[in-house]
């Protein structure tokens, strides 16, 4: 995954250039504040890109957000559900997967409603 400041979203498909096209998990989202909590809890300082999510947000809680609409620029994203962290998290930092596992700590996935 390559960091990017801008991406093109295609409704019903996903991010242009992303391998995961057309499923309901078109975009993955994590919270900056939650990531910082995990890093403090585990005494680490990994970049949020370690999570391999498509979008890093701040100031919005994803907990129990299923079905809600998130507006990003001109695009609307419908939160489909919680994204559980995988074993790769422990490859980067032992204990990270367990720390992220509950209460939407791994973020959310969403489907794209509008191109933009």
Biopython code that builds the backbone (N, CA, C, O; Angstrom):
import numpy as np
from Bio.PDB.StructureBuilder import StructureBuilder

atoms = [
    (1, "UNK", "N", (0.844, -1.176, 0.000)),
    (1, "UNK", "CA", (0.000, 0.000, 0.000)),
    (1, "UNK", "C", (0.884, 1.231, 0.000)),
    (1, "UNK", "O", (1.819, 1.342, 0.792)),
    (2, "UNK", "N", (0.580, 2.142, -0.885)),
    (2, "UNK", "CA", (1.351, 3.368, -1.013)),
    (2, "UNK", "C", (0.550, 4.543, -0.469)),
    (2, "UNK", "O", (-0.611, 4.721, -0.836)),
    (3, "UNK", "N", (1.163, 5.356, 0.412)),
    (3, "UNK", "CA", (0.460, 6.534, 0.944)),
    (3, "UNK", "C", (0.103, 7.505, -0.178)),
    (3, "UNK", "O", (0.831, 7.631, -1.163)),
    (4, "UNK", "N", (-1.022, 8.186, -0.013)),
    (4, "UNK", "CA", (-1.475, 9.151, -0.998)),
    (4, "UNK", "C", (-2.260, 10.252, -0.290)),
    (4, "UNK", "O", (-3.000, 9.981, 0.656)),
    (5, "UNK", "N", (-2.098, 11.473, -0.741)),
    (5, "UNK", "CA", (-2.868, 12.592, -0.194)),
    (5, "UNK", "C", (-4.226, 12.712, -0.885)),
    (5, "UNK", "O", (-5.143, 13.328, -0.341)),
    (6, "UNK", "N", (-4.362, 12.128, -2.081)),
    (6, "UNK", "CA", (-5.599, 12.201, -2.863)),
    (6, "UNK", "C", (-5.845, 10.861, -3.533)),
    (6, "UNK", "O", (-4.913, 10.154, -3.916)),
    (7, "UNK", "N", (-7.117, 10.533, -3.665)),
    (7, "UNK", "CA", (-7.512, 9.318, -4.367)),
    (7, "UNK", "C", (-8.805, 9.578, -5.110)),
    (7, "UNK", "O", (-9.555, 10.493, -4.769)),
    (8, "UNK", "N", (-9.064, 8.778, -6.117)),
    (8, "UNK", "CA", (-10.314, 8.864, -6.849)),
    (8, "UNK", "C", (-11.201, 7.702, -6.425)),
    (8, "UNK", "O", (-10.775, 6.547, -6.420)),
    (9, "UNK", "N", (-12.442, 8.027, -6.071)),
    (9, "UNK", "CA", (-13.403, 7.033, -5.628)),
    (9, "UNK", "C", (-14.454, 6.824, -6.720)),
    (9, "UNK", "O", (-14.931, 7.781, -7.331)),
    (10, "UNK", "N", (-14.799, 5.579, -6.951)),
    (10, "UNK", "CA", (-15.818, 5.233, -7.931)),
    (10, "UNK", "C", (-16.976, 4.560, -7.198)),
    (10, "UNK", "O", (-16.795, 3.532, -6.545)),
    (11, "UNK", "N", (-18.159, 5.145, -7.311)),
    (11, "UNK", "CA", (-19.341, 4.620, -6.617)),
    (11, "UNK", "C", (-19.559, 3.152, -6.964)),
    (11, "UNK", "O", (-19.503, 2.753, -8.127)),
    (12, "UNK", "N", (-19.807, 2.365, -5.929)),
    (12, "UNK", "CA", (-20.096, 0.954, -6.112)),
    (12, "UNK", "C", (-18.898, 0.091, -6.452)),
    (12, "UNK", "O", (-19.038, -1.124, -6.599)),
    (13, "UNK", "N", (-17.725, 0.689, -6.581)),
    (13, "UNK", "CA", (-16.531, -0.068, -6.959)),
    (13, "UNK", "C", (-15.435, 0.022, -5.907)),
    (13, "UNK", "O", (-15.070, -0.987, -5.305)),
    (14, "UNK", "N", (-14.905, 1.227, -5.680)),
    (14, "UNK", "CA", (-13.823, 1.408, -4.735)),
    (14, "UNK", "C", (-12.851, 2.478, -5.176)),
    (14, "UNK", "O", (-13.180, 3.348, -5.982)),
    (15, "UNK", "N", (-11.658, 2.402, -4.638)),
    (15, "UNK", "CA", (-10.589, 3.344, -4.971)),
    (15, "UNK", "C", (-9.945, 2.943, -6.290)),
    (15, "UNK", "O", (-9.643, 1.769, -6.505)),
    (16, "UNK", "N", (-9.736, 3.903, -7.161)),
    (16, "UNK", "CA", (-9.047, 3.621, -8.416)),
    (16, "UNK", "C", (-7.655, 3.088, -8.094)),
    (16, "UNK", "O", (-6.916, 3.702, -7.326)),
    (17, "UNK", "N", (-7.301, 1.958, -8.675)),
    (17, "UNK", "CA", (-5.994, 1.349, -8.462)),
    (17, "UNK", "C", (-5.945, 0.378, -7.301)),
    (17, "UNK", "O", (-4.931, -0.291, -7.106)),
    (18, "UNK", "N", (-7.018, 0.284, -6.521)),
    (18, "UNK", "CA", (-7.058, -0.627, -5.386)),
    (18, "UNK", "C", (-7.473, -2.022, -5.863)),
    (18, "UNK", "O", (-8.305, -2.152, -6.760)),
    (19, "UNK", "N", (-6.902, -3.043, -5.272)),
    (19, "UNK", "CA", (-7.197, -4.418, -5.675)),
    (19, "UNK", "C", (-8.603, -4.849, -5.282)),
    (19, "UNK", "O", (-9.179, -5.712, -5.944)),
    (20, "UNK", "N", (-9.171, -4.277, -4.232)),
    (20, "UNK", "CA", (-10.478, -4.703, -3.731)),
    (20, "UNK", "C", (-11.568, -3.866, -4.387)),
    (20, "UNK", "O", (-11.986, -2.851, -3.829)),
    (21, "UNK", "N", (-12.035, -4.279, -5.570)),
    (21, "UNK", "CA", (-13.034, -3.524, -6.320)),
    (21, "UNK", "C", (-14.380, -4.240, -6.311)),
    (21, "UNK", "O", (-14.455, -5.436, -6.591)),
    (22, "UNK", "N", (-15.438, -3.507, -5.988)),
    (22, "UNK", "CA", (-16.789, -4.010, -6.153)),
    (22, "UNK", "C", (-17.413, -4.699, -4.959)),
    (22, "UNK", "O", (-18.629, -4.891, -4.948)),
    (23, "UNK", "N", (-16.650, -5.076, -3.963)),
    (23, "UNK", "CA", (-17.265, -5.677, -2.775)),
    (23, "UNK", "C", (-17.876, -4.564, -1.921)),
    (23, "UNK", "O", (-17.750, -3.387, -2.258)),
    (24, "UNK", "N", (-18.524, -4.923, -0.841)),
    (24, "UNK", "CA", (-19.065, -3.896, 0.050)),
    (24, "UNK", "C", (-17.956, -3.272, 0.883)),
    (24, "UNK", "O", (-18.156, -2.229, 1.505)),
    (25, "UNK", "N", (-16.801, -3.898, 0.898)),
    (25, "UNK", "CA", (-15.640, -3.381, 1.640)),
    (25, "UNK", "C", (-14.750, -2.594, 0.670)),
    (25, "UNK", "O", (-13.611, -2.981, 0.410)),
    (26, "UNK", "N", (-15.273, -1.505, 0.147)),
    (26, "UNK", "CA", (-14.591, -0.732, -0.883)),
    (26, "UNK", "C", (-13.552, 0.224, -0.317)),
    (26, "UNK", "O", (-12.582, 0.560, -0.996)),
    (27, "UNK", "N", (-13.747, 0.664, 0.922)),
    (27, "UNK", "CA", (-12.831, 1.578, 1.592)),
    (27, "UNK", "C", (-12.712, 1.129, 3.050)),
    (27, "UNK", "O", (-13.710, 0.786, 3.684)),
    (28, "UNK", "N", (-11.489, 1.134, 3.573)),
    (28, "UNK", "CA", (-11.294, 0.861, 4.992)),
    (28, "UNK", "C", (-10.851, 2.158, 5.674)),
    (28, "UNK", "O", (-10.109, 2.959, 5.106)),
    (29, "UNK", "N", (-11.325, 2.336, 6.901)),
    (29, "UNK", "CA", (-11.160, 3.609, 7.609)),
    (29, "UNK", "C", (-10.683, 3.334, 9.030)),
    (29, "UNK", "O", (-11.178, 2.416, 9.684)),
    (30, "UNK", "N", (-9.724, 4.124, 9.510)),
    (30, "UNK", "CA", (-9.316, 4.065, 10.913)),
    (30, "UNK", "C", (-9.338, 5.470, 11.507)),
    (30, "UNK", "O", (-9.306, 6.474, 10.795)),
    (31, "UNK", "N", (-9.393, 5.501, 12.834)),
    (31, "UNK", "CA", (-9.407, 6.772, 13.565)),
    (31, "UNK", "C", (-8.003, 7.113, 14.043)),
    (31, "UNK", "O", (-7.327, 6.273, 14.637)),
    (32, "UNK", "N", (-7.569, 8.320, 13.792)),
    (32, "UNK", "CA", (-6.254, 8.788, 14.237)),
    (32, "UNK", "C", (-6.127, 8.714, 15.755)),
    (32, "UNK", "O", (-5.091, 8.289, 16.268)),
    (33, "UNK", "N", (-7.157, 9.118, 16.472)),
    (33, "UNK", "CA", (-7.119, 9.141, 17.930)),
    (33, "UNK", "C", (-7.009, 7.735, 18.516)),
    (33, "UNK", "O", (-6.270, 7.521, 19.478)),
    (34, "UNK", "N", (-7.734, 6.782, 17.947)),
    (34, "UNK", "CA", (-7.654, 5.403, 18.442)),
    (34, "UNK", "C", (-6.265, 4.828, 18.189)),
    (34, "UNK", "O", (-5.706, 4.140, 19.042)),
    (35, "UNK", "N", (-5.708, 5.115, 17.004)),
    (35, "UNK", "CA", (-4.355, 4.627, 16.697)),
    (35, "UNK", "C", (-3.360, 5.160, 17.727)),
    (35, "UNK", "O", (-2.503, 4.424, 18.216)),
    (36, "UNK", "N", (-3.484, 6.448, 18.050)),
    (36, "UNK", "CA", (-2.590, 7.051, 19.043)),
    (36, "UNK", "C", (-2.750, 6.368, 20.406)),
    (36, "UNK", "O", (-1.764, 6.171, 21.115)),
    (37, "UNK", "N", (-3.972, 6.010, 20.775)),
    (37, "UNK", "CA", (-4.209, 5.300, 22.037)),
    (37, "UNK", "C", (-3.499, 3.944, 22.037)),
    (37, "UNK", "O", (-2.877, 3.568, 23.030)),
    (38, "UNK", "N", (-3.593, 3.216, 20.929)),
    (38, "UNK", "CA", (-2.934, 1.911, 20.848)),
    (38, "UNK", "C", (-1.422, 2.052, 20.963)),
    (38, "UNK", "O", (-0.765, 1.248, 21.624)),
    (39, "UNK", "N", (-0.877, 3.072, 20.321)),
    (39, "UNK", "CA", (0.569, 3.278, 20.368)),
    (39, "UNK", "C", (1.013, 3.621, 21.789)),
    (39, "UNK", "O", (2.046, 3.139, 22.254)),
    (40, "UNK", "N", (0.229, 4.456, 22.478)),
    (40, "UNK", "CA", (0.566, 4.799, 23.859)),
    (40, "UNK", "C", (0.448, 3.570, 24.763)),
    (40, "UNK", "O", (1.323, 3.314, 25.590)),
    (41, "UNK", "N", (-0.623, 2.824, 24.600)),
    (41, "UNK", "CA", (-0.868, 1.619, 25.404)),
    (41, "UNK", "C", (0.265, 0.603, 25.254)),
    (41, "UNK", "O", (0.661, -0.037, 26.228)),
    (42, "UNK", "N", (0.788, 0.456, 24.026)),
    (42, "UNK", "CA", (1.816, -0.542, 23.753)),
    (42, "UNK", "C", (3.233, 0.029, 23.764)),
    (42, "UNK", "O", (4.196, -0.693, 23.505)),
    (43, "UNK", "N", (3.361, 1.316, 24.061)),
    (43, "UNK", "CA", (4.676, 1.945, 24.127)),
    (43, "UNK", "C", (5.400, 1.957, 22.802)),
    (43, "UNK", "O", (6.605, 1.714, 22.740)),
    (44, "UNK", "N", (4.668, 2.240, 21.742)),
    (44, "UNK", "CA", (5.247, 2.218, 20.395)),
    (44, "UNK", "C", (4.941, 3.524, 19.676)),
    (44, "UNK", "O", (4.224, 4.381, 20.193)),
    (45, "UNK", "N", (5.495, 3.661, 18.480)),
    (45, "UNK", "CA", (5.284, 4.857, 17.682)),
    (45, "UNK", "C", (5.224, 4.489, 16.200)),
    (45, "UNK", "O", (5.931, 5.077, 15.382)),
    (46, "UNK", "N", (4.384, 3.521, 15.860)),
    (46, "UNK", "CA", (4.251, 3.121, 14.466)),
    (46, "UNK", "C", (3.372, 4.116, 13.714)),
    (46, "UNK", "O", (2.442, 4.688, 14.281)),
    (47, "UNK", "N", (3.672, 4.314, 12.449)),
    (47, "UNK", "CA", (2.867, 5.171, 11.588)),
    (47, "UNK", "C", (1.498, 4.522, 11.371)),
    (47, "UNK", "O", (1.420, 3.298, 11.268)),
    (48, "UNK", "N", (0.415, 5.306, 11.298)),
    (48, "UNK", "CA", (-0.908, 4.731, 11.061)),
    (48, "UNK", "C", (-1.006, 3.917, 9.768)),
    (48, "UNK", "O", (-1.888, 3.067, 9.642)),
    (49, "UNK", "N", (-0.118, 4.165, 8.814)),
    (49, "UNK", "CA", (-0.147, 3.380, 7.573)),
    (49, "UNK", "C", (0.126, 1.902, 7.838)),
    (49, "UNK", "O", (-0.169, 1.054, 6.995)),
    (50, "UNK", "N", (0.682, 1.596, 8.995)),
    (50, "UNK", "CA", (0.901, 0.210, 9.387)),
    (50, "UNK", "C", (-0.409, -0.569, 9.359)),
    (50, "UNK", "O", (-0.415, -1.760, 9.045)),
    (51, "UNK", "N", (-1.503, 0.082, 9.681)),
    (51, "UNK", "CA", (-2.819, -0.569, 9.709)),
    (51, "UNK", "C", (-3.289, -0.952, 8.311)),
    (51, "UNK", "O", (-4.160, -1.810, 8.173)),
    (52, "UNK", "N", (-2.739, -0.344, 7.287)),
    (52, "UNK", "CA", (-3.081, -0.639, 5.897)),
    (52, "UNK", "C", (-4.525, -0.263, 5.545)),
    (52, "UNK", "O", (-5.133, -0.876, 4.668)),
    (53, "UNK", "N", (-5.058, 0.729, 6.221)),
    (53, "UNK", "CA", (-6.397, 1.230, 5.897)),
    (53, "UNK", "C", (-6.274, 2.252, 4.771)),
    (53, "UNK", "O", (-5.200, 2.801, 4.528)),
    (54, "UNK", "N", (-7.387, 2.496, 4.093)),
    (54, "UNK", "CA", (-7.395, 3.451, 2.983)),
    (54, "UNK", "C", (-7.533, 4.895, 3.436)),
    (54, "UNK", "O", (-7.072, 5.809, 2.752)),
    (55, "UNK", "N", (-8.165, 5.107, 4.586)),
    (55, "UNK", "CA", (-8.493, 6.461, 5.004)),
    (55, "UNK", "C", (-8.280, 6.618, 6.508)),
    (55, "UNK", "O", (-8.757, 5.807, 7.302)),
    (56, "UNK", "N", (-7.563, 7.662, 6.884)),
    (56, "UNK", "CA", (-7.329, 8.012, 8.286)),
    (56, "UNK", "C", (-8.168, 9.242, 8.594)),
    (56, "UNK", "O", (-8.006, 10.285, 7.961)),
    (57, "UNK", "N", (-9.071, 9.119, 9.575)),
    (57, "UNK", "CA", (-9.938, 10.240, 9.935)),
    (57, "UNK", "C", (-9.622, 10.706, 11.351)),
    (57, "UNK", "O", (-8.995, 9.987, 12.128)),
    (58, "UNK", "N", (-10.062, 11.912, 11.673)),
    (58, "UNK", "CA", (-9.854, 12.468, 12.998)),
    (58, "UNK", "C", (-11.117, 13.195, 13.434)),
    (58, "UNK", "O", (-11.778, 13.854, 12.631)),
    (59, "UNK", "N", (-11.446, 13.066, 14.730)),
    (59, "UNK", "CA", (-12.571, 13.803, 15.279)),
    (59, "UNK", "C", (-13.920, 13.123, 15.119)),
    (59, "UNK", "O", (-14.943, 13.698, 15.492)),
    (60, "UNK", "N", (-13.947, 11.912, 14.572)),
    (60, "UNK", "CA", (-15.194, 11.171, 14.372)),
    (60, "UNK", "C", (-14.995, 9.767, 14.921)),
    (60, "UNK", "O", (-14.011, 9.104, 14.594)),
    (61, "UNK", "N", (-15.914, 9.316, 15.745)),
    (61, "UNK", "CA", (-15.848, 7.959, 16.278)),
    (61, "UNK", "C", (-16.534, 6.991, 15.316)),
    (61, "UNK", "O", (-17.631, 7.260, 14.826)),
    (62, "UNK", "N", (-15.885, 5.877, 15.057)),
    (62, "UNK", "CA", (-16.461, 4.846, 14.200)),
    (62, "UNK", "C", (-17.240, 3.791, 14.992)),
    (62, "UNK", "O", (-17.917, 2.955, 14.394)),
    (63, "UNK", "N", (-17.156, 3.816, 16.308)),
    (63, "UNK", "CA", (-17.816, 2.813, 17.134)),
    (63, "UNK", "C", (-19.317, 2.786, 16.829)),
    (63, "UNK", "O", (-19.994, 3.814, 16.862)),
    (64, "UNK", "N", (-19.814, 1.588, 16.532)),
    (64, "UNK", "CA", (-21.240, 1.372, 16.238)),
    (64, "UNK", "C", (-21.775, 2.287, 15.139)),
    (64, "UNK", "O", (-22.902, 2.775, 15.228)),
    (65, "UNK", "N", (-20.978, 2.516, 14.118)),
    (65, "UNK", "CA", (-21.381, 3.427, 13.035)),
    (65, "UNK", "C", (-22.011, 2.714, 11.841)),
    (65, "UNK", "O", (-22.269, 3.349, 10.818)),
    (66, "UNK", "N", (-22.260, 1.427, 11.946)),
    (66, "UNK", "CA", (-22.843, 0.658, 10.832)),
    (66, "UNK", "C", (-24.098, 1.362, 10.296)),
    (66, "UNK", "O", (-25.000, 1.721, 11.053)),
    (67, "UNK", "N", (-24.128, 1.546, 8.975)),
    (67, "UNK", "CA", (-25.266, 2.175, 8.324)),
    (67, "UNK", "C", (-25.194, 3.687, 8.241)),
    (67, "UNK", "O", (-25.980, 4.300, 7.518)),
    (68, "UNK", "N", (-24.281, 4.296, 8.953)),
    (68, "UNK", "CA", (-24.155, 5.757, 8.918)),
    (68, "UNK", "C", (-23.445, 6.198, 7.640)),
    (68, "UNK", "O", (-22.708, 5.429, 7.022)),
    (69, "UNK", "N", (-23.680, 7.439, 7.267)),
    (69, "UNK", "CA", (-23.078, 8.018, 6.067)),
    (69, "UNK", "C", (-21.973, 8.981, 6.495)),
    (69, "UNK", "O", (-22.186, 9.854, 7.337)),
    (70, "UNK", "N", (-20.794, 8.811, 5.905)),
    (70, "UNK", "CA", (-19.649, 9.678, 6.168)),
    (70, "UNK", "C", (-19.370, 10.468, 4.896)),
    (70, "UNK", "O", (-19.187, 9.886, 3.827)),
    (71, "UNK", "N", (-19.337, 11.787, 5.009)),
    (71, "UNK", "CA", (-19.065, 12.658, 3.862)),
    (71, "UNK", "C", (-17.586, 13.000, 3.845)),
    (71, "UNK", "O", (-17.065, 13.554, 4.813)),
    (72, "UNK", "N", (-16.907, 12.677, 2.755)),
    (72, "UNK", "CA", (-15.499, 13.006, 2.554)),
    (72, "UNK", "C", (-15.419, 13.795, 1.250)),
    (72, "UNK", "O", (-15.555, 13.225, 0.168)),
    (73, "UNK", "N", (-15.197, 15.101, 1.351)),
    (73, "UNK", "CA", (-15.227, 15.932, 0.148)),
    (73, "UNK", "C", (-16.600, 15.842, -0.483)),
    (73, "UNK", "O", (-17.609, 16.054, 0.190)),
    (74, "UNK", "N", (-16.651, 15.529, -1.777)),
    (74, "UNK", "CA", (-17.917, 15.390, -2.492)),
    (74, "UNK", "C", (-18.485, 13.977, -2.420)),
    (74, "UNK", "O", (-19.561, 13.711, -2.955)),
    (75, "UNK", "N", (-17.772, 13.081, -1.768)),
    (75, "UNK", "CA", (-18.164, 11.668, -1.743)),
    (75, "UNK", "C", (-18.851, 11.302, -0.432)),
    (75, "UNK", "O", (-18.494, 11.781, 0.644)),
    (76, "UNK", "N", (-19.839, 10.442, -0.565)),
    (76, "UNK", "CA", (-20.485, 9.875, 0.610)),
    (76, "UNK", "C", (-20.097, 8.400, 0.688)),
    (76, "UNK", "O", (-20.084, 7.684, -0.314)),
    (77, "UNK", "N", (-19.782, 7.971, 1.906)),
    (77, "UNK", "CA", (-19.434, 6.579, 2.160)),
    (77, "UNK", "C", (-20.422, 6.031, 3.179)),
    (77, "UNK", "O", (-20.654, 6.659, 4.212)),
    (78, "UNK", "N", (-21.008, 4.872, 2.906)),
    (78, "UNK", "CA", (-21.896, 4.220, 3.865)),
    (78, "UNK", "C", (-21.089, 3.188, 4.635)),
    (78, "UNK", "O", (-20.523, 2.266, 4.048)),
    (79, "UNK", "N", (-21.039, 3.347, 5.953)),
    (79, "UNK", "CA", (-20.298, 2.402, 6.793)),
    (79, "UNK", "C", (-21.010, 1.054, 6.738)),
    (79, "UNK", "O", (-22.183, 0.940, 7.093)),
    (80, "UNK", "N", (-20.290, 0.049, 6.294)),
    (80, "UNK", "CA", (-20.837, -1.303, 6.164)),
    (80, "UNK", "C", (-20.650, -2.103, 7.449)),
    (80, "UNK", "O", (-21.520, -2.888, 7.827)),
    (81, "UNK", "N", (-19.531, -1.907, 8.113)),
    (81, "UNK", "CA", (-19.305, -2.660, 9.337)),
    (81, "UNK", "C", (-17.918, -2.461, 9.903)),
    (81, "UNK", "O", (-17.110, -1.687, 9.389)),
    (82, "UNK", "N", (-17.674, -3.175, 10.961)),
    (82, "UNK", "CA", (-16.395, -3.131, 11.660)),
    (82, "UNK", "C", (-15.354, -3.938, 10.896)),
    (82, "UNK", "O", (-15.669, -4.975, 10.313)),
    (83, "UNK", "N", (-14.115, -3.461, 10.900)),
    (83, "UNK", "CA", (-12.999, -4.189, 10.304)),
    (83, "UNK", "C", (-12.123, -4.716, 11.432)),
    (83, "UNK", "O", (-11.567, -3.942, 12.212)),
    (84, "UNK", "N", (-12.008, -6.014, 11.511)),
    (84, "UNK", "CA", (-11.170, -6.632, 12.540)),
    (84, "UNK", "C", (-9.714, -6.647, 12.079)),
    (84, "UNK", "O", (-9.448, -6.872, 10.898)),
    (85, "UNK", "N", (-8.777, -6.413, 12.979)),
    (85, "UNK", "CA", (-7.356, -6.446, 12.614)),
    (85, "UNK", "C", (-6.917, -7.891, 12.340)),
    (85, "UNK", "O", (-7.465, -8.835, 12.909)),
    (86, "UNK", "N", (-5.938, -8.043, 11.477)),
    (86, "UNK", "CA", (-5.430, -9.367, 11.142)),
    (86, "UNK", "C", (-4.096, -9.622, 11.844)),
    (86, "UNK", "O", (-3.575, -8.765, 12.559)),
    (87, "UNK", "N", (-3.564, -10.812, 11.623)),
    (87, "UNK", "CA", (-2.317, -11.223, 12.271)),
    (87, "UNK", "C", (-1.117, -10.381, 11.848)),
    (87, "UNK", "O", (-0.090, -10.395, 12.526)),
    (88, "UNK", "N", (-1.228, -9.653, 10.746)),
    (88, "UNK", "CA", (-0.127, -8.771, 10.332)),
    (88, "UNK", "C", (0.173, -7.707, 11.383)),
    (88, "UNK", "O", (1.307, -7.241, 11.491)),
    (89, "UNK", "N", (-0.839, -7.323, 12.154)),
    (89, "UNK", "CA", (-0.618, -6.303, 13.174)),
    (89, "UNK", "C", (0.417, -6.787, 14.191)),
    (89, "UNK", "O", (1.265, -6.011, 14.631)),
    (90, "UNK", "N", (0.350, -8.068, 14.565)),
    (90, "UNK", "CA", (1.329, -8.610, 15.513)),
    (90, "UNK", "C", (2.705, -8.785, 14.884)),
    (90, "UNK", "O", (3.708, -8.814, 15.598)),
    (91, "UNK", "N", (2.769, -8.901, 13.564)),
    (91, "UNK", "CA", (4.068, -8.971, 12.892)),
    (91, "UNK", "C", (4.793, -7.627, 13.024)),
    (91, "UNK", "O", (6.021, -7.579, 13.101)),
    (92, "UNK", "N", (4.020, -6.542, 13.049)),
    (92, "UNK", "CA", (4.599, -5.207, 13.220)),
    (92, "UNK", "C", (4.882, -4.892, 14.685)),
    (92, "UNK", "O", (5.886, -4.263, 15.018)),
    (93, "UNK", "N", (3.962, -5.350, 15.568)),
    (93, "UNK", "CA", (4.086, -5.042, 16.990)),
    (93, "UNK", "C", (3.313, -6.089, 17.791)),
    (93, "UNK", "O", (2.083, -6.106, 17.751)),
    (94, "UNK", "N", (4.012, -6.957, 18.514)),
    (94, "UNK", "CA", (3.319, -7.968, 19.303)),
    (94, "UNK", "C", (2.283, -7.327, 20.243)),
    (94, "UNK", "O", (2.581, -6.364, 20.949)),
    (95, "UNK", "N", (1.072, -7.880, 20.234)),
    (95, "UNK", "CA", (-0.012, -7.381, 21.070)),
    (95, "UNK", "C", (-0.914, -6.368, 20.386)),
    (95, "UNK", "O", (-1.970, -6.027, 20.920)),
    (96, "UNK", "N", (-0.520, -5.878, 19.215)),
    (96, "UNK", "CA", (-1.317, -4.859, 18.528)),
    (96, "UNK", "C", (-2.668, -5.411, 18.082)),
    (96, "UNK", "O", (-3.682, -4.728, 18.224)),
    (97, "UNK", "N", (-2.704, -6.624, 17.550)),
    (97, "UNK", "CA", (-3.976, -7.204, 17.103)),
    (97, "UNK", "C", (-4.962, -7.281, 18.264)),
    (97, "UNK", "O", (-6.114, -6.873, 18.118)),
    (98, "UNK", "N", (-4.533, -7.791, 19.401)),
    (98, "UNK", "CA", (-5.421, -7.902, 20.563)),
    (98, "UNK", "C", (-5.882, -6.535, 21.048)),
    (98, "UNK", "O", (-7.043, -6.365, 21.418)),
    (99, "UNK", "N", (-4.981, -5.565, 21.047)),
    (99, "UNK", "CA", (-5.336, -4.215, 21.500)),
    (99, "UNK", "C", (-6.418, -3.601, 20.609)),
    (99, "UNK", "O", (-7.291, -2.881, 21.093)),
    (100, "UNK", "N", (-6.357, -3.890, 19.306)),
    (100, "UNK", "CA", (-7.272, -3.296, 18.338)),
    (100, "UNK", "C", (-8.571, -4.077, 18.161)),
    (100, "UNK", "O", (-9.506, -3.570, 17.542)),
    (101, "UNK", "N", (-8.651, -5.279, 18.679)),
    (101, "UNK", "CA", (-9.705, -6.209, 18.290)),
    (101, "UNK", "C", (-11.119, -5.795, 18.700)),
    (101, "UNK", "O", (-12.060, -6.034, 17.942)),
    (102, "UNK", "N", (-11.296, -5.201, 19.840)),
    (102, "UNK", "CA", (-12.642, -4.886, 20.335)),
    (102, "UNK", "C", (-13.056, -3.454, 20.042)),
    (102, "UNK", "O", (-12.225, -2.580, 19.796)),
    (103, "UNK", "N", (-14.369, -3.240, 20.077)),
    (103, "UNK", "CA", (-14.950, -1.891, 19.997)),
    (103, "UNK", "C", (-14.496, -1.092, 18.775)),
    (103, "UNK", "O", (-14.178, 0.092, 18.886)),
    (104, "UNK", "N", (-14.469, -1.730, 17.632)),
    (104, "UNK", "CA", (-14.168, -1.070, 16.363)),
    (104, "UNK", "C", (-12.750, -0.511, 16.322)),
    (104, "UNK", "O", (-12.474, 0.411, 15.555)),
    (105, "UNK", "N", (-11.854, -1.053, 17.134)),
    (105, "UNK", "CA", (-10.474, -0.577, 17.164)),
    (105, "UNK", "C", (-9.722, -0.799, 15.861)),
    (105, "UNK", "O", (-8.759, -0.091, 15.568)),
    (106, "UNK", "N", (-10.157, -1.776, 15.082)),
    (106, "UNK", "CA", (-9.541, -2.020, 13.778)),
    (106, "UNK", "C", (-10.099, -1.140, 12.684)),
    (106, "UNK", "O", (-9.637, -1.186, 11.544)),
    (107, "UNK", "N", (-11.107, -0.326, 13.033)),
    (107, "UNK", "CA", (-11.684, 0.593, 12.071)),
    (107, "UNK", "C", (-12.975, 0.075, 11.475)),
    (107, "UNK", "O", (-13.640, -0.790, 12.045)),
    (108, "UNK", "N", (-13.318, 0.616, 10.325)),
    (108, "UNK", "CA", (-14.563, 0.279, 9.652)),
    (108, "UNK", "C", (-14.310, 0.108, 8.163)),
    (108, "UNK", "O", (-13.296, 0.555, 7.628)),
    (109, "UNK", "N", (-15.252, -0.547, 7.513)),
    (109, "UNK", "CA", (-15.224, -0.620, 6.054)),
    (109, "UNK", "C", (-16.494, 0.050, 5.540)),
    (109, "UNK", "O", (-17.518, 0.086, 6.222)),
    (110, "UNK", "N", (-16.404, 0.569, 4.344)),
    (110, "UNK", "CA", (-17.526, 1.317, 3.789)),
    (110, "UNK", "C", (-17.660, 1.079, 2.298)),
    (110, "UNK", "O", (-16.711, 0.681, 1.622)),
    (111, "UNK", "N", (-18.854, 1.331, 1.805)),
    (111, "UNK", "CA", (-19.091, 1.300, 0.367)),
    (111, "UNK", "C", (-19.246, 2.730, -0.128)),
    (111, "UNK", "O", (-19.787, 3.583, 0.574)),
    (112, "UNK", "N", (-18.776, 2.983, -1.322)),
    (112, "UNK", "CA", (-18.771, 4.329, -1.891)),
    (112, "UNK", "C", (-20.105, 4.585, -2.594)),
    (112, "UNK", "O", (-20.533, 3.802, -3.442)),
    (113, "UNK", "N", (-20.753, 5.691, -2.228)),
    (113, "UNK", "CA", (-22.035, 6.043, -2.798)),
    (113, "UNK", "C", (-21.923, 7.034, -3.946)),
    (113, "UNK", "O", (-22.797, 7.071, -4.812)),
    (114, "UNK", "N", (-20.856, 7.845, -3.968)),
    (114, "UNK", "CA", (-20.694, 8.884, -4.988)),
    (114, "UNK", "C", (-19.277, 8.865, -5.539)),
    (114, "UNK", "O", (-18.316, 8.655, -4.800)),
    (115, "UNK", "N", (-19.154, 9.086, -6.842)),
    (115, "UNK", "CA", (-17.824, 9.268, -7.444)),
    (115, "UNK", "C", (-17.215, 10.567, -6.924)),
    (115, "UNK", "O", (-17.925, 11.499, -6.549)),
    (116, "UNK", "N", (-15.909, 10.604, -6.911)),
    (116, "UNK", "CA", (-15.258, 11.861, -6.545)),
    (116, "UNK", "C", (-13.775, 11.728, -6.385)),
    (116, "UNK", "O", (-13.097, 12.708, -6.078)),
]
sb = StructureBuilder()
sb.init_structure("model")
sb.init_model(0)
sb.init_chain("A")
sb.init_seg("    ")
for serial, (resi, resn, name, xyz) in enumerate(atoms, 1):
    if name == "N":
        sb.init_residue(resn, " ", resi, " ")
    sb.init_atom(name, np.array(xyz, "f"), 0.0, 1.0, " ", f" {name:<3s}", serial, name[0])
structure = sb.get_structure()
